[in-house]
């Protein structure tokens, strides 16, 4: 039969800074895979990873804005659906207003913890090609995680 022991008179061991019994090193655990997919040649793993929650949110938010309806299997209306606006680009003010509405709607539906704060856009035209770039810059915050003033930049192409 096992003897029964009491903790009553055992005491407490005090640890000094020289105590090396607990020498486990904390490894940084990645939060998610960075997109676009890229091989990690630094030896930390197979693919480049997002190491912080803020980096992963930037990546996920950018993917939400880039995605058009019908591009995700089983989630037809996932994304901001900006491509149809690019084909009917006529007035910058109307374009900006509609882009903001679509981004705000997609954010509220798919990532409601993100609060979009500021928006700006630039049209970059090249006289040698009929393709123009539309650069969107979006500033947002995530109040629940104390993440503020994050900026993402999205570049779209129009004809």
LORO-134339 format. One record per residue (C-alpha): residue in three letters; x, y, z. Coordinates in steps of 0.1 Angstrom, whole numbers, plus 5000, padded with zeros to 4 digits. Example, Ala and Ser with C-alpha at 12.3 -4.5 7.8 and 13.67 -1.06 7.14 Angstrom:
<sites>
[site "ALA"; [5123; 4955; 5078]]
[site "SER"; [5137; 4989; 5071]]
</sites>
This chain:
<sites>
[site "UNK"; [5000; 5000; 5000]]
[site "UNK"; [5012; 5035; 4991]]
[site "UNK"; [5021; 5057; 5020]]
[site "UNK"; [5001; 5089; 5024]]
[site "UNK"; [5021; 5121; 5026]]
[site "UNK"; [5009; 5156; 5038]]
[site "UNK"; [5020; 5189; 5024]]
[site "UNK"; [5015; 5205; 5058]]
[site "UNK"; [5052; 5208; 5068]]
[site "UNK"; [5070; 5206; 5035]]
[site "UNK"; [5078; 5243; 5029]]
[site "UNK"; [5085; 5263; 4998]]
[site "UNK"; [5117; 5264; 4978]]
[site "UNK"; [5130; 5298; 4968]]
[site "UNK"; [5145; 5302; 4933]]
[site "UNK"; [5174; 5324; 4926]]
[site "UNK"; [5184; 5339; 4893]]
[site "UNK"; [5212; 5312; 4891]]
[site "UNK"; [5186; 5284; 4891]]
[site "UNK"; [5188; 5266; 4858]]
[site "UNK"; [5163; 5238; 4863]]
[site "UNK"; [5138; 5254; 4840]]
[site "UNK"; [5158; 5263; 4809]]
[site "UNK"; [5131; 5258; 4782]]
[site "UNK"; [5133; 5284; 4755]]
[site "UNK"; [5101; 5298; 4743]]
[site "UNK"; [5097; 5294; 4705]]
[site "UNK"; [5076; 5319; 4686]]
[site "UNK"; [5046; 5302; 4672]]
[site "UNK"; [5034; 5316; 4639]]
[site "UNK"; [4999; 5330; 4637]]
[site "UNK"; [4992; 5320; 4601]]
[site "UNK"; [5005; 5316; 4566]]
[site "UNK"; [5014; 5349; 4547]]
[site "UNK"; [4999; 5354; 4513]]
[site "UNK"; [5008; 5353; 4486]]
[site "UNK"; [5024; 5320; 4493]]
[site "UNK"; [5062; 5323; 4494]]
[site "UNK"; [5089; 5297; 4503]]
[site "UNK"; [5108; 5305; 4534]]
[site "UNK"; [5145; 5303; 4527]]
[site "UNK"; [5156; 5313; 4562]]
[site "UNK"; [5151; 5278; 4576]]
[site "UNK"; [5122; 5286; 4599]]
[site "UNK"; [5097; 5265; 4580]]
[site "UNK"; [5084; 5257; 4545]]
[site "UNK"; [5064; 5289; 4539]]
[site "UNK"; [5067; 5325; 4551]]
[site "UNK"; [5045; 5330; 4581]]
[site "UNK"; [5028; 5359; 4598]]
[site "UNK"; [5043; 5360; 4633]]
[site "UNK"; [5019; 5386; 4649]]
[site "UNK"; [4981; 5389; 4651]]
[site "UNK"; [4983; 5424; 4635]]
[site "UNK"; [5002; 5410; 4605]]
[site "UNK"; [4977; 5382; 4601]]
[site "UNK"; [4948; 5407; 4603]]
[site "UNK"; [4965; 5429; 4576]]
[site "UNK"; [4968; 5398; 4554]]
[site "UNK"; [4932; 5387; 4560]]
[site "UNK"; [4917; 5421; 4555]]
[site "UNK"; [4937; 5426; 4522]]
[site "UNK"; [4923; 5393; 4510]]
[site "UNK"; [4888; 5403; 4519]]
[site "UNK"; [4891; 5435; 4498]]
[site "UNK"; [4908; 5418; 4469]]
[site "UNK"; [4882; 5390; 4466]]
[site "UNK"; [4853; 5393; 4443]]
[site "UNK"; [4819; 5376; 4446]]
[site "UNK"; [4819; 5340; 4433]]
[site "UNK"; [4857; 5335; 4439]]
[site "UNK"; [4853; 5315; 4471]]
[site "UNK"; [4837; 5280; 4470]]
[site "UNK"; [4805; 5278; 4491]]
[site "UNK"; [4807; 5315; 4500]]
[site "UNK"; [4795; 5333; 4469]]
[site "UNK"; [4792; 5368; 4484]]
[site "UNK"; [4826; 5368; 4503]]
[site "UNK"; [4847; 5398; 4495]]
[site "UNK"; [4843; 5435; 4486]]
[site "UNK"; [4835; 5428; 4449]]
[site "UNK"; [4854; 5457; 4435]]
[site "UNK"; [4862; 5443; 4400]]
[site "UNK"; [4828; 5453; 4385]]
[site "UNK"; [4835; 5489; 4396]]
[site "UNK"; [4867; 5489; 4377]]
[site "UNK"; [4851; 5480; 4344]]
[site "UNK"; [4826; 5509; 4347]]
[site "UNK"; [4851; 5536; 4360]]
[site "UNK"; [4838; 5570; 4349]]
[site "UNK"; [4838; 5594; 4378]]
[site "UNK"; [4864; 5593; 4407]]
[site "UNK"; [4840; 5607; 4433]]
[site "UNK"; [4813; 5581; 4426]]
[site "UNK"; [4839; 5554; 4424]]
[site "UNK"; [4854; 5563; 4458]]
[site "UNK"; [4819; 5564; 4474]]
[site "UNK"; [4809; 5530; 4460]]
[site "UNK"; [4843; 5515; 4470]]
[site "UNK"; [4839; 5527; 4506]]
[site "UNK"; [4804; 5513; 4508]]
[site "UNK"; [4815; 5479; 4494]]
[site "UNK"; [4845; 5477; 4517]]
[site "UNK"; [4824; 5488; 4547]]
[site "UNK"; [4797; 5463; 4539]]
[site "UNK"; [4822; 5434; 4535]]
[site "UNK"; [4840; 5443; 4566]]
[site "UNK"; [4807; 5445; 4587]]
[site "UNK"; [4797; 5411; 4574]]
[site "UNK"; [4829; 5391; 4574]]
[site "UNK"; [4853; 5409; 4598]]
[site "UNK"; [4830; 5429; 4622]]
[site "UNK"; [4858; 5434; 4647]]
[site "UNK"; [4876; 5457; 4623]]
[site "UNK"; [4867; 5494; 4622]]
[site "UNK"; [4877; 5511; 4590]]
[site "UNK"; [4887; 5547; 4597]]
[site "UNK"; [4902; 5564; 4567]]
[site "UNK"; [4903; 5558; 4530]]
[site "UNK"; [4922; 5574; 4501]]
[site "UNK"; [4927; 5564; 4465]]
[site "UNK"; [4951; 5574; 4436]]
[site "UNK"; [4948; 5567; 4400]]
[site "UNK"; [4981; 5559; 4383]]
[site "UNK"; [4979; 5561; 4346]]
[site "UNK"; [5005; 5552; 4320]]
[site "UNK"; [5001; 5568; 4286]]
[site "UNK"; [5018; 5538; 4269]]
[site "UNK"; [4992; 5513; 4280]]
[site "UNK"; [4954; 5514; 4284]]
[site "UNK"; [4957; 5498; 4318]]
[site "UNK"; [4955; 5521; 4348]]
[site "UNK"; [4963; 5513; 4384]]
[site "UNK"; [4940; 5523; 4412]]
[site "UNK"; [4958; 5523; 4446]]
[site "UNK"; [4935; 5522; 4476]]
[site "UNK"; [4949; 5530; 4511]]
[site "UNK"; [4928; 5520; 4540]]
[site "UNK"; [4935; 5528; 4577]]
[site "UNK"; [4917; 5507; 4603]]
[site "UNK"; [4918; 5496; 4639]]
[site "UNK"; [4907; 5467; 4660]]
[site "UNK"; [4896; 5481; 4693]]
[site "UNK"; [4891; 5447; 4711]]
[site "UNK"; [4928; 5439; 4706]]
[site "UNK"; [4941; 5474; 4711]]
[site "UNK"; [4954; 5475; 4675]]
[site "UNK"; [4952; 5510; 4661]]
[site "UNK"; [4963; 5529; 4630]]
[site "UNK"; [4970; 5499; 4608]]
[site "UNK"; [4974; 5507; 4571]]
[site "UNK"; [4969; 5484; 4541]]
[site "UNK"; [4974; 5493; 4505]]
[site "UNK"; [4956; 5475; 4477]]
[site "UNK"; [4964; 5480; 4440]]
[site "UNK"; [4938; 5471; 4414]]
[site "UNK"; [4940; 5473; 4376]]
[site "UNK"; [4914; 5488; 4353]]
[site "UNK"; [4911; 5493; 4316]]
</sites>
